[in-house]
Amino acid sequence: MRVLIFIAILASMLSSCTSKELYNATQINRQSKCNEEVGVLRDKCIESLNKKSYGDYERERKEIIKSKQ
């Protein structure tokens, strides 16, 4: 059920958000999912999060796209 709600929210956001806002919303959602865990599982989840800034993410994304052309 949560997945469906997330998809609905994400779909509505796609029509009105910039890429940066979408990236930030995704990061916040992933952090929230980690916070649902406890103890060591929570710590491991938080450590596994992509903590890149949007600028770094966007540069890497563009490099990957350019290398595939």
C-alpha positions as CSV (number, residue, x, y, z in Angstrom):
1,M,0.0,0.0,0.0
2,R,2.8,2.4,0.9
3,V,4.4,1.8,-2.5
4,L,1.2,2.7,-4.3
5,I,1.0,5.9,-2.3
6,F,4.6,6.7,-3.0
7,I,4.1,6.1,-6.8
8,A,1.0,8.3,-6.8
9,I,2.9,11.1,-5.0
10,L,5.9,10.7,-7.3
11,A,3.7,10.8,-10.4
12,S,2.1,14.0,-9.3
13,M,5.4,15.5,-8.4
14,L,6.9,14.6,-11.8
15,S,4.5,17.0,-13.6
16,S,5.4,19.9,-11.4
17,C,9.0,19.4,-10.1
18,T,12.4,20.0,-11.4
19,S,15.0,17.3,-11.5
20,K,16.6,18.7,-8.4
21,E,13.4,18.7,-6.4
22,L,12.7,15.1,-7.5
23,Y,16.3,14.1,-6.5
24,N,15.9,15.7,-3.1
25,A,12.4,14.1,-2.5
26,T,13.8,10.7,-3.4
27,Q,16.7,11.2,-0.9
28,I,14.3,12.2,1.8
29,N,12.1,9.2,1.1
30,R,15.1,6.8,1.3
31,Q,16.2,8.4,4.6
32,S,12.7,7.9,5.9
33,K,12.8,4.3,5.0
34,C,16.0,3.9,6.9
35,N,14.5,5.6,9.9
36,E,11.8,2.9,10.1
37,E,14.6,0.4,10.9
38,V,16.2,0.0,14.3
39,G,19.7,-0.5,15.7
40,V,22.3,-1.9,13.4
41,L,19.9,-2.3,10.5
42,R,19.1,1.4,10.6
43,D,22.8,2.3,10.8
44,K,23.7,0.1,7.8
45,C,20.8,1.5,5.8
46,I,21.9,5.1,6.5
47,E,25.5,4.2,5.6
48,S,24.4,2.8,2.3
49,L,22.5,5.9,1.2
50,N,23.8,7.9,-1.7
51,K,24.9,11.1,0.0
52,K,26.0,13.0,-3.2
53,S,24.9,16.5,-3.7
54,Y,22.5,17.1,-6.6
55,G,25.3,18.8,-8.5
56,D,27.6,15.8,-8.2
57,Y,24.8,13.5,-9.1
58,E,23.9,15.5,-12.2
59,R,27.5,15.7,-13.4
60,E,27.9,12.0,-13.1
61,R,24.6,11.4,-14.8
62,K,25.6,13.6,-17.7
63,E,29.0,11.9,-18.0
64,I,27.3,8.5,-18.2
65,I,24.9,9.6,-20.8
66,K,27.7,11.2,-22.9
67,S,29.8,8.1,-22.7
68,K,26.9,5.9,-24.1
69,Q,26.5,8.1,-27.2
